[in-house]
Amino acid sequence: MIPGMNPKDMARVMKQMGIKNDELPAKRVVIELEDKKLIIEPAQVMQIEMQGQKTFQIMGNVKEESSSSLEDAKLVMAQASCSLEEAQNALKEANGDIAEAILKLQK
């Protein structure tokens, strides 16, 4: 926002410029990257539409989580003789470290 400008005036000016601004009722946003996930929770999401293009602004507390692939879980499952679910949980607890997950399951 522009300092000293009334939010209602700002909304009116944006409407005159053809900019639509809506708050979406999101609780959580997950952005999946190649090697990890960004989890924003609680999330405040604003959708801004201008000239036919939609842009999203996300605000909130960000937490990084390593994303273990299915192949990693299958490897842990084979090495530790456990179920896929157990392997995925062990990988999550070990922050994606395959060796640590296998050792935890073998204890």
C-alpha positions as a Markdown table, in Angstrom:
| # | Residue | x | y | z |
|---|---|---|---|---|
| 1 | Met | 0.0 | 0.0 | 0.0 |
| 2 | Ile | 1.0 | 3.6 | -0.5 |
| 3 | Pro | 1.6 | 5.4 | 2.8 |
| 4 | Gly | -1.1 | 7.9 | 3.7 |
| 5 | Met | -3.6 | 6.6 | 1.2 |
| 6 | Asn | -7.0 | 5.4 | 2.3 |
| 7 | Pro | -7.5 | 1.7 | 1.5 |
| 8 | Lys | -10.9 | 2.5 | 0.0 |
| 9 | Asp | -9.4 | 5.1 | -2.3 |
| 10 | Met | -6.7 | 2.7 | -3.3 |
| 11 | Ala | -9.3 | 0.1 | -4.2 |
| 12 | Arg | -11.2 | 2.7 | -6.2 |
| 13 | Val | -8.1 | 3.7 | -8.1 |
| 14 | Met | -7.2 | 0.1 | -8.8 |
| 15 | Lys | -10.7 | -0.6 | -10.1 |
| 16 | Gln | -10.5 | 2.4 | -12.5 |
| 17 | Met | -7.2 | 1.0 | -13.8 |
| 18 | Gly | -8.9 | -2.4 | -14.5 |
| 19 | Ile | -7.1 | -4.2 | -11.6 |
| 20 | Lys | -9.2 | -6.7 | -9.6 |
| 21 | Asn | -7.9 | -7.7 | -6.2 |
| 22 | Asp | -9.5 | -10.5 | -4.2 |
| 23 | Glu | -8.5 | -12.3 | -1.1 |
| 24 | Leu | -8.8 | -16.1 | -1.4 |
| 25 | Pro | -9.8 | -18.2 | 1.7 |
| 26 | Ala | -6.6 | -20.3 | 1.7 |
| 27 | Lys | -5.4 | -22.0 | 4.9 |
| 28 | Arg | -2.2 | -23.5 | 3.5 |
| 29 | Val | -0.1 | -23.2 | 0.3 |
| 30 | Val | 2.4 | -25.8 | -0.8 |
| 31 | Ile | 5.0 | -25.0 | -3.5 |
| 32 | Glu | 6.7 | -28.1 | -4.8 |
| 33 | Leu | 10.3 | -27.5 | -6.0 |
| 34 | Glu | 12.5 | -30.2 | -7.6 |
| 35 | Asp | 14.3 | -31.0 | -4.3 |
| 36 | Lys | 12.0 | -29.7 | -1.6 |
| 37 | Lys | 8.6 | -28.2 | -0.7 |
| 38 | Leu | 7.8 | -24.8 | 0.6 |
| 39 | Ile | 4.8 | -24.9 | 3.0 |
| 40 | Ile | 3.2 | -21.6 | 3.9 |
| 41 | Glu | 0.9 | -21.9 | 6.8 |
| 42 | Pro | -1.2 | -20.0 | 7.8 |
| 43 | Ala | -1.5 | -18.5 | 4.4 |
| 44 | Gln | -3.0 | -15.2 | 3.2 |
| 45 | Val | -3.5 | -15.3 | -0.5 |
| 46 | Met | -4.4 | -12.3 | -2.7 |
| 47 | Gln | -5.4 | -12.8 | -6.3 |
| 48 | Ile | -4.7 | -9.8 | -8.5 |
| 49 | Glu | -6.0 | -9.8 | -12.1 |
| 50 | Met | -4.7 | -7.2 | -14.5 |
| 51 | Gln | -5.0 | -7.2 | -18.3 |
| 52 | Gly | -6.3 | -10.8 | -18.3 |
| 53 | Gln | -3.3 | -12.1 | -16.3 |
| 54 | Lys | -3.8 | -13.5 | -12.8 |
| 55 | Thr | -1.0 | -13.0 | -10.2 |
| 56 | Phe | -1.0 | -14.4 | -6.7 |
| 57 | Gln | 0.6 | -12.8 | -3.7 |
| 58 | Ile | 1.2 | -15.2 | -0.8 |
| 59 | Met | 2.0 | -14.2 | 2.8 |
| 60 | Gly | 2.6 | -16.3 | 5.9 |
| 61 | Asn | 5.0 | -18.5 | 7.8 |
| 62 | Val | 7.3 | -20.5 | 5.5 |
| 63 | Lys | 8.5 | -23.9 | 6.4 |
| 64 | Glu | 10.9 | -26.0 | 4.1 |
| 65 | Glu | 10.3 | -29.7 | 3.8 |
| 66 | Ser | 12.6 | -32.0 | 1.8 |
| 67 | Ser | 10.5 | -34.0 | -0.7 |
| 68 | Ser | 11.5 | -37.7 | -0.7 |
| 69 | Ser | 10.8 | -39.3 | -4.0 |
| 70 | Leu | 9.0 | -42.6 | -4.5 |
| 71 | Glu | 12.2 | -44.2 | -5.7 |
| 72 | Asp | 13.9 | -43.3 | -2.4 |
| 73 | Ala | 11.0 | -44.8 | -0.4 |
| 74 | Lys | 11.1 | -48.0 | -2.5 |
| 75 | Leu | 14.8 | -48.3 | -1.9 |
| 76 | Val | 14.3 | -47.9 | 1.9 |
| 77 | Met | 11.4 | -50.4 | 1.8 |
| 78 | Ala | 13.6 | -53.0 | 0.0 |
| 79 | Gln | 16.6 | -52.5 | 2.3 |
| 80 | Ala | 14.7 | -52.4 | 5.6 |
| 81 | Ser | 12.0 | -55.0 | 4.7 |
| 82 | Cys | 9.1 | -52.7 | 5.6 |
| 83 | Ser | 6.0 | -51.3 | 4.0 |
| 84 | Leu | 6.0 | -48.3 | 1.7 |
| 85 | Glu | 4.2 | -46.2 | 4.3 |
| 86 | Glu | 6.8 | -47.0 | 7.0 |
| 87 | Ala | 9.6 | -46.2 | 4.5 |
| 88 | Gln | 8.0 | -42.8 | 3.7 |
| 89 | Asn | 7.5 | -41.9 | 7.3 |
| 90 | Ala | 11.1 | -42.9 | 8.1 |
| 91 | Leu | 12.4 | -40.7 | 5.3 |
| 92 | Lys | 10.3 | -37.8 | 6.5 |
| 93 | Glu | 11.7 | -38.2 | 10.0 |
| 94 | Ala | 15.2 | -38.4 | 8.6 |
| 95 | Asn | 14.7 | -35.3 | 6.4 |
| 96 | Gly | 15.2 | -37.3 | 3.2 |
| 97 | Asp | 18.4 | -39.1 | 4.4 |
| 98 | Ile | 18.1 | -42.6 | 3.0 |
| 99 | Ala | 20.8 | -44.2 | 5.1 |
| 100 | Glu | 19.4 | -42.8 | 8.3 |
| 101 | Ala | 15.9 | -43.9 | 7.4 |
| 102 | Ile | 17.1 | -47.5 | 6.8 |
| 103 | Leu | 19.1 | -47.5 | 10.0 |
| 104 | Lys | 16.0 | -46.3 | 12.0 |
| 105 | Leu | 13.8 | -49.1 | 10.5 |
| 106 | Gln | 16.4 | -51.8 | 11.2 |
| 107 | Lys | 16.5 | -51.1 | 14.9 |
